Amino acid sequence: MLTSRCVRCKGARNLCGLDHCPILRRLRMPRVVEVREISSPSPPSVFVGRHGYPEVNVSPLVPLGDEVPPPDPAAFYGKPADEVITAYGRLIRPVFRVRVDRPREAAFLEEVALSARPVETEVLLEKPPRPAEGFDAVLHPLGPVAPARRARVVDNPVVPRRVDAVVEERVRAETALRELYDAGIPLEHMQRLLSAGLLGVKPKLVPTRWSITAVDDALGRWLAREVRECESVNSVELYTAEYYGNRISVVLAPGPWGFELVEAWMKGAVFAAETAVLSDYEGPEGRRGYAENTTGAYYAIRLAVLEHLRRRRRRAMAIVYREISPEYAVPIGVWVLRETTRDALSKKPRVFDSLRGAVRAVPARVEWWRKSVLLAQRRLDEFTELFNTIKQ
């Protein structure tokens, strides 16, 4: 049964006290295949689970047949969600149990994670794959799962020179991520490397869900330090885009760096029994704790905003409103939000003389601004009047 905690948990934090999210468990991938041996190219993709930590499930993701989806689901941006689900739902998860501090016990995982191109993989399963909880608010969809007896990579991974150098250097993970980002290595590849224990001074497997948010957060904090030193934007700008039931509105206003995400989960959207509005924010000094309310969405959207500001060599106070409609019935990953925000910021903005004008122009079905801490701090008297005028 859905509760008010579900939109904060999003199936990830076990706030209900159950081991597995009953919402996500209902959304199992239906595909079942009678197969024990698989020989096909991994996209390349890997998966590291979190249940049972520090002993976790690890898998190279291997498709049935030669139809290989791209490793980065962002390639599907703008396409129907069914295409994303179908493409990744055919990836089999052959499961091995490994301690996170012993990544070398899954050397095949490292080979897949290093490669920039599909890599031929052979897998022998203990039993045929079964349906699994294939949907997640952070990860792209995942296909059937089966315990595995053996897995090996049978050709040579294509490893970008910069990736090879950073892995060999064994520098701090944040330093490695910055170097890889500036070298143009895709976010998805960085997430794979972190999950497989290939980044950082001490090798250690990182659950895939954690690695996605960790990469977004580490790069975001780094870019924020750069953006804080730039000149401010000189007008108020509003950008909008929508994809798969998620409408993203980005307001950029003159002033010191600040960021806030306000989410409105409309009744009927996945996890939402009733309409709920949540928010997290940071000021010029950044965040000290995890964004408990908006979770991975906060870091994915913040990164997209900071990328935009860095390219412009400008800073801004950024307030993002995300409205989630019932169309968002199945979660397919936080990449949806990062790419929708990037899409919004790639367009020509509407420009306003005042922050009030931009806030009033944000398409919304709820009084989301009442949850905004940054708006209240900016001009309390002005927005008290704004609340009254909008309500009328």
Secondary structure as UniProt FT lines:
FT   TURN            4..5
FT   HELIX           6..9
FT   TURN            10..11
FT   TURN            15..16
FT   HELIX           22..26
FT   STRAND          37..42
FT   STRAND          46..48
FT   TURN            51..54
FT   STRAND          55..60
FT   STRAND          62..63
FT   HELIX           73..76
FT   TURN            77..78
FT   HELIX           81..89
FT   STRAND          91..99
FT   TURN            100..101
FT   HELIX           103..106
FT   HELIX           107..114
FT   STRAND          119..125
FT   STRAND          145..153
FT   HELIX           161..169
FT   HELIX           173..182
FT   TURN            183..184
FT   HELIX           187..195
FT   TURN            196..197
FT   HELIX           208..228
FT   STRAND          231..232
FT   STRAND          236..243
FT   TURN            244..245
FT   STRAND          246..253
FT   STRAND          258..265
FT   TURN            267..268
FT   TURN            270..271
FT   STRAND          276..283
FT   TURN            284..285
FT   TURN            292..294
FT   HELIX           295..312
FT   STRAND          314..315
FT   STRAND          317..324
FT   TURN            326..327
FT   HELIX           335..345
FT   STRAND          350..352
FT   HELIX           355..361
FT   HELIX           368..371
FT   HELIX           373..378
FT   HELIX           380..391
//
